[in-house]
Amino acid sequence: MPPACILAVVTATLGLSFGVVFAGSTSQKLEAKPTQILQGDIAELRVSGTGLISVEGRIGKETIRFYPAGREIYSALIGVDLQAKPGLTKILLRATTRNGGHREGQITLNIKPKKFQEESFSVPQEFDQFSPDVLERIRLDQERFARAFTTSVSERLWEAQFIRPAQADISSPFGYRRVINGTPRAPHTGVDLRVPTGTEVLASNRGRIVLVGDFFFSGNSVVIDHGGSLHTMYFHLSEIKVVEGAEVHKGEVIGLSGMTGRVSGPHLHWAARLNGARIDPFELIKKLGGASPGDLHPIVE
Ligand SMILES: [Zn+2]
C-alpha cells in the first residue's frame, strides 16, 4: 500500500534567491519583477535598507519570519506547497526602522507547476476502504500533526546545511502521484529512502522534538521543529529514541528505521514543512549549502 503522506508545500531557489531593498523615507512602492518558484521548492528572500531593525512578511495568512543576515540585511526562507495553485501571489513586507518608523513593500512570486512522476494501478476494493473506527483514528492522527505544526519557536535553531537522515537511495520521489482504481490520491509529500529495518535515523538539523507517536499511516513517527515554522518528519520507524520536548543536535540518532504504519516494506519517509507548505526535504540540502546570496532588488524608494 502507498505510504501515507500527510504533509506538504512552498518554494524558492537559492542562487535564485531574491530580495528587496528598502530605501529612503517615503512610502512610494517600486515592485521587483515576479520571481519564479516551482511547486515544492524553497527560496531565500532578502531584504535590506538603511536603519532597519526588523522585517516581517505575510503570504496569505502565514507570517514569514526574517532573521538578521548581515548589516541591515534580513533573510527569510519561503516554501511553495507541492499543490500550490500556479500563478502570481504576493508577499507583503513590513519593516521597522531604528527611529521607530515603518516601511512597506511587496514581492510577487510566480508559482510554476512542477512535473511530478505519476503511476496508475488497481487494487481490490476491500484493500482500499476504511472502517468508521479507522477513519476516526486517522482524523485524530491528523489533529495531532496539525497541532505539532503550529508549535514552532521563533528562534532559528538550524544551521546550514541540512543532512540526509540516512545514507540511502531514494525509492519513491517527492511529489509522486498515484492514481488508484481510477481515482487520483494524495501526492507523496516526502521522499522515501531505501533503508533496511534497524538503520540509524539522524536528525537532519538541530531542533526540538514536537511530536512522537504511533500513527495509522505513518507508524512510529518523529517531528522536529527547527524554529521559524520549519519542521522535518521521520516515519515508519521500528524504534524511537527521543521524547517530546527534547532538544536534538544535527546528526543525533532519533530512532531506527522500520516498516510501521501502512507500508509494504521497510523504508524511511522523510518530509519537511515550511510555513505550512509541504516542500521537498532535499531542497534543504541543495539550497542551504551556503551558496552565494541572491540580489537585493529595490522595492521601496
Ligand atoms: Zn513516503
Residues whose N, C-alpha, C, O or C-beta is under 5 A from the ligand:
A	BS01	ZN	P3 G190 V191 D192 H269
